[in-house]
Amino acid sequence: MLYKYQLVLLGENKELFKEIKLSLQKSFDELKIIIDLLKIITIDNIDEYSGGQPAFVIYSGNKNNLDKKTLKVIEHQKLDGNVILPIYYNDFYEEMPELLYNQNGLKFYNNVSKICNIILEGFELLRKNRKIFISYKRSESSNIAIQLYEFLEQNNFDVFIDTHSIDKGEEFQEELWHRMTDCDLIIMLNTKGFLNSDWCKQELDKAHVKRIGIVHLLWPDCDFADFAHLGFSLKLKDSDFEKPIFSDLTKGKLKQNKLKDIIELVESSRARNLASRQDALITDFTQAAHNNQIEVNLQYSRYITQLLDNGKIKVYIPTIGIPQSINCHNSQKLINKIENKEIESITLIYDEMSIRNYWLEHLEWLNKYLEIKTLRKLDFNKHFSN
């Protein structure tokens, strides 16, 4: 089964939906992303929707023509924690059902490309977020690790591999965990001696705890069924390797057709992982708010809002991986797009596990000086109880 990026189109604006689908197909082609990984869901095939896969919802129509079935689907999508983008033409409150009044709508000015960029950002499909980590045993699979590194880079991924990505003089293992935390997916090259390495086993354990997606490439002489539930597995055969066969640890390479199979598996697994990590962080945050009787709402650009008694709003932006200055910059640009809203504060929320101490200290220091703050998961409840 392939995991999909689900675009849920609700409402009667069929012409707009047709333009969005054509524009997205072009964007997927430009980004070299397999178009089959995009699943379009409407009210007619809503039964095919899966709550375990990433979803982005668009509603565009007239509330006076809204049927009960569509209204129930919108309610279900909100309960699932999915981003909903209301698109309107003239008057937001005249066109949108009351259920969407607390969402930020986008007025349509013949800007289909802008809508598609919002969808791509919602799925985190732009290059700056397509981060892959390759885990391998140097003495057994270095050549294929480098081959995969080069192939994935050519296919619009930002790839981490220790021999190419860590500067000399860095504290190697700490930097390895730090970089792994910032990745969407780990590709593990499961050669015969892979799990004999303590470091490789630790990478597997840390990936599981952090909910980072895993793709296992199993060498022909290996069978790691005991941890297959921790990720997707692809069993390699002798015929998948160019001559000399896989047992030649210094020269063996994978055939091009097998590299294409791996890309498809990586894209599919990354889709599932995005759903898992994003939902986990958002759920932990909203649960902390609920525990303290605070109401928050998830908005279409993947940020969360809290309406204050004075009419202003607090904005919280879930950050998968490591918060950096570019997150702060993009967050400020994002907030500047919110019309007719007074912002009390902007906070990036993140999971601090395996982020290096010097970086956590740096974030705490930045909190003293920058307008945009950061909040680690450990402090969610304390934040709302203050």
N, C-alpha and C positions, 0 to 999 in steps of 0.2 A: 504493500500500500504506500502511495506517495502522499506525503503531507503537503498541503496546499496553502498558498496565500489567498484567503477568501475575501473577495470584494462583494459585499452585500448591498444591492441596489434596491431601494424601497421607494415607492411613490409612483406617480403617473407620468413623470417626465421622461418618456421613452427616448425622445430625440437626444436629450442631453446624455443619457446613459449610453446610447450608441456612440456618441462622440468620445466619451470617456474611455470606452472599451478600445476603440481604434487608436486613441492616443497612447493608452497603456501598452498595447501590443507593440507600438513603435518604440516606446521607452524600454521595454523588456529586450527588444532586439538590439538597441543601442548599447544597453548594459550587458549584453551577452548572457542574459538570464533566460532559462528555458521557459517559453510561454505556457507550456502545459502545467507549470507549477502555479499559474494563476487560475483560480476557479471563480467564475461569476455566478453569484447566487441571487435570485429574485424571489418574489413571493410564490412563483410557480414551482420552484424546485427547492424551497426552503427546508424541506426534509433532509436534504443532502448537506446542510450546514453541520459542522462539527465544532463543539466547544473546545476541543483540545488542540486546535490549530489557529494560527494568527488570523484575525479578521478585522476588516475596516468597513464601516457602514456609512452609506450615504442615503439621506432622505431628501427628496425633492418632489414637491407636489402641492396640492391645495387641501388643507385640513377638512374642508367641507366635503371632499370626495374620498376621505380616508375611511376604508372599510375596517371592520372589527378585527379581521385576521391580521392585517398589516399592523394595526395598533398593538396587538398582542406580541407580534414579532419584535417591534421596537422595544416594548417593555422587556422582553426576554434578552435582547441584545444589551440593554442597559444593565440588567442583572448579571450578565456574563462579563461585564467590565470592558466591553468593546468600545472603541472610539466611534462616535457618531458625528458625522459632519452634515449639518442641515444646510442645504443650498437653496436660497430664495432669490426672487427676481425684483420684487417691489417692497413689500412690507413683511418683515420677519414674523410678527405676531399675527398677521392676517393669514399667512400661508402655513405656519408651523402648528402642529398640535401642542396642547399645553404641556404634554409630557416632555417636550424638547425646549421649553422656555429657558431652562437653566443652562442650555448649551450655547456656545458661541457659533452663530451662523456665518456663512460666507455668501455675500451678495454676488450674483453672477453678472460679470461684465464681459461676456464672450471670452472667458479666461480658462478654457479647458486645460491648457498646459499647466496652469497654476494648481488646479485641482489634482492633476496627475502627480505633480511634485509633492503635494501634501500626502497623497496616498503612498508614494514611494518612501517618503520620510517616515510615515506611520508604520510601514513594514520594515523600516531600516534597511532598505535595499540600495541606498546610495553608497558609493565606494568607501567613503570615510568610515562606514560602519561595518563593512563586509570583512571581518577579521577572522582569520583562520590560524590555528596553532598546530604544528606538526610535531608529534611525539614519536620518537624512534630510538633504537639502540644503534649507536654509531658504528659498531663493529659488524653489524649485520645488514643495515639497510640505508647507509648514507647516500649511496648513488640514487636510489629511488626517492628518498626524501628530497634531494635537490631537484630531481626531475619533476616531482609533484609541486614543489615550490615554484618553479619556473612556469609550469602549466597553469597553476591557479592564478598566479600574477597576470598571465596573459588573458585570463578570463575574469578580470575585474575584481579580484580579491586582494586584500591586504594581508600578506602571509608572514607569519613568524616562524623562523627556524633558527635554532641556537647558533649555528655556525655563520649565519648571515646577518643576524638581527641583534646580537649582544655586543656592545663595544668592549674592547680590551680594557681590563682594569675594573670592570663591574663586579660586584658580589654576585657570582654566577647564579646560585640556586635561588636566592631571594628575588633576583631580577626575573628568573624563569617563572616563579609563582606569580609575580606582579604582572608579567606580560600575559600569562595564561588567563588571569582574572579579566583582562580586557578583551578577550576573544569571544566570538559567537559560537565557535565550534572547534573541537579537537579531532584531528585525524591521527589515529594510533596505528603505527605499522607493526602489526603483531607477528614478528618473526619468532623463531623457536625459542630464543633466549630472552625475549622481550621482558617477560615477568620475572626473570632472574635478577633484573636490575631493580634495586630498591627505589631509585629515582623514578623509573617508569611506573612502578606500582603506586608510588605517592602521587604521581600525576593523575593516575586513574582515580584514586580516592578523592583527591581534591576536586577533580572535575565533577564527580558525582555529588559531592556536598554543595558545590556552587551551582548545580543544575546546568552546567555547561554541556552542550550536546556533544556526543562522541560518535565518530565513524570508525569502526574497527576494520582494517584491511588484514585479513587472515592469510598468512602464507600457506602454500599447499601442504606443508608438513606440520601444520598447527591446527588445533581445535580448542578454542577457548569458550566453549558453550557455557561454562560456569558463570561468566559475567556478561553474556549476550544481552541480558535484560537492561544493562546499563547504557546501551546505545544500539546503533545499527551496525550490522556486520555484513561484509562482502567477502566471501570465500574466493581466494585467487586459485587459479589452476596453472599447471605447467605451461599450458598453451597461451596464457595471458602475458607471458614474458617473452621478450626478444632473445635470440640466442646471443651469448650463452644463457642457459636456463637460470632460474632464480637462485640456485645453490651457489652460483658464482657471485660472491658478495661484493666484488669490486667493480664488475662490469655490467651486471644484469640491469635491464630496464623493462618497464611495462610497455605493451603495445598501445598505439594511439586509440584504438577502439575501446580498450579497457579504461584509458584515461577519461574518455567521454562518459563511460558508465559511472566512474567515480564522481565526476562533476555533477551528474544528475542526482546521485545519492547525497552529495554534500549540500546541494541546494535544498533538497527535500528535508534533510535532517536539520538544516539551519532554520527552516520555516517552523518546524516543531519546537526547536529550542527557543526561538524568539518568543513564541507563545508562552512557554514555560517560565523563562526568566523574567519577562516583562510582567506577566500576570502575578508571579510570586512577589515581586517587589511592590507592585500596586496593591495587591491583596494585603500584604503585611502593613502597608501604610494606612490603607482605608480601615483595616481592622483596628489599628491603634487609635485612629480618629473615633471610630464607633465605640470603642471601649471607654472613651472619655466624653461621650455624648456630643461629638463634633460632626457636623454634616459636611462632606466634601463631594465634589463632582468631577468625573473624568471628562476632559474636553477633547475635541477632535485632533488636536496636534500633540496628543500624548502628554498633556500636562493636567494637573489636578488643581481645582480651585476650592477655596473656602471663603464663603461670603460672611463678612463681619457685620456687626450691629450698626456700624457707622456708614455702611453702604460700600466700603472699599473691599477689595478681595486680596487674599493671600494666594500666591501661585506656587505650586510644587511641581518640579519637573523630574520624573523618574530617569535616572541615568544608569544604563547598563554598562558595566565595566568601570573604568577609572575616570572620575570627574577631572576635567582639565580646563585650562583657560578658554579653549575654543568652545566648550560647553557653555561657559558663562557668557561669552560673546554671542553665540547663537541664541541663547535663552533671552538675552536682552533684545535681540532683533525680533524674536518671536513675540515677546510681550508688547513690543512697540506696534505690532500689527493688531492688537486687541483694541477695537474701537469702543469709545464711550464707557471705558472702565477705568476706575482709579485703583492703582496697584499699591497695596500696603507694603508688600515684600515679595521677593522672589527667592525660592530655595531649591537647590538641586538635592534630590534624595538618592542614596546609593547604598549598596551592600559593601561594607568595609573589609570583608574577609579576604585575606591573602594580599591586600594592598600593602606595600612596603611602608614601614613606620615613618620614614622621612617624608613620604607623600601625604600621609595622614596628618602629620605635624604641619606640613605646608598648607594643607586645606584649612586647618584650624587657624593658622596665621592669616590666611587670606580672609577668613570670616571677620577679622578685626578691621579690615581695610576696604573690602569690596562691598558694593551695594548688594550683589547677588551672593547669598550664603549657601553653605552645603550642610546636609544633615545625614548622618550615617544611620543605618537601620537599627543599631543598638540603642539609639536615642529617640526612636519614634514615640514611644509611650511617654517618656519624660517631656518631650516637646509639647505634647498636647495637655499634659497634666499641669504645666506651669501656668 
